[in-house]
Amino acid sequence: MPKPEARKGPAKAVVRMERKGRGGKEVTVVEQLGLPPAEREVWLKALKGALGCGGAVEEDVLVLQGDHRERLPGLLEARGVRRVVVG
């Protein structure tokens, strides 16, 4: 009997925190997901709800308000990302 297939997601995600160009405010950036534009919005909404923060899609990057480098890898892996790099 075949195993139920795990949720397939992007192979890799890079999570980093930045302040530059944002008036000193901290944001967590999630990049290299390789998701289509419509899918980025769905992921952003789910992550914002799970983290209780605001956020936006900027080009092909998800930007979340605040420093979420500790909690984000677990959430991304639960959504099917196979490798999360925190920088």
C-alpha positions in Angstrom: 0.0 0.0 0.0 1.6 3.3 -1.0 2.3 5.9 1.6 0.3 9.1 1.5 2.5 11.6 -0.3 3.9 14.4 1.9 2.9 17.9 0.8 5.2 19.0 -1.9 6.6 22.4 -1.6 9.7 24.4 -2.8 13.0 22.6 -2.5 14.7 25.5 -0.6 13.9 28.8 1.2 16.4 31.4 2.5 15.2 33.3 5.7 17.0 36.4 6.8 16.4 39.5 8.8 17.1 43.0 7.6 16.8 46.6 8.7 18.4 48.5 5.8 16.2 50.9 4.0 13.2 50.4 6.3 13.6 53.2 8.8 15.3 51.0 11.4 12.3 48.6 11.5 13.1 44.8 11.5 11.7 42.6 8.8 12.2 38.9 8.0 12.7 38.2 4.3 11.9 34.8 2.8 13.5 34.3 -0.6 14.3 31.7 -3.2 10.9 29.9 -2.8 10.3 29.8 -6.5 6.6 30.1 -6.2 4.2 31.5 -8.9 2.7 34.9 -8.0 -0.7 33.7 -7.0 0.8 31.0 -4.7 3.1 33.7 -3.0 0.0 35.5 -1.8 -1.5 32.3 -0.4 1.7 31.5 1.5 2.0 35.1 2.7 -1.5 35.1 4.1 -0.9 31.7 5.9 2.5 32.9 7.4 1.1 36.2 8.5 -1.8 34.5 10.3 0.5 31.9 12.0 3.0 34.5 13.1 0.5 37.3 14.0 2.3 39.9 11.9 1.9 42.0 8.8 3.7 41.4 5.6 3.9 41.9 1.9 5.1 40.4 -1.4 8.0 42.4 -2.9 8.8 41.1 -6.3 9.5 37.4 -5.7 10.2 37.8 -2.0 7.9 37.5 1.1 8.5 40.2 3.6 7.2 39.8 7.2 7.2 42.5 9.8 9.5 41.7 12.8 12.2 39.2 13.5 10.8 35.7 12.9 14.0 33.7 12.2 13.3 31.3 15.0 9.7 30.4 14.3 9.7 30.6 10.5 11.8 27.5 9.6 9.3 25.1 11.4 6.3 26.8 9.6 8.0 26.6 6.2 8.9 22.9 6.7 5.3 22.2 7.7 4.2 23.7 4.4 6.5 21.3 2.5 9.8 23.2 2.1 12.5 20.6 2.1 15.5 22.8 3.1 15.4 26.1 5.0 18.6 28.2 5.3 18.6 30.8 8.1 21.0 33.7 7.5 
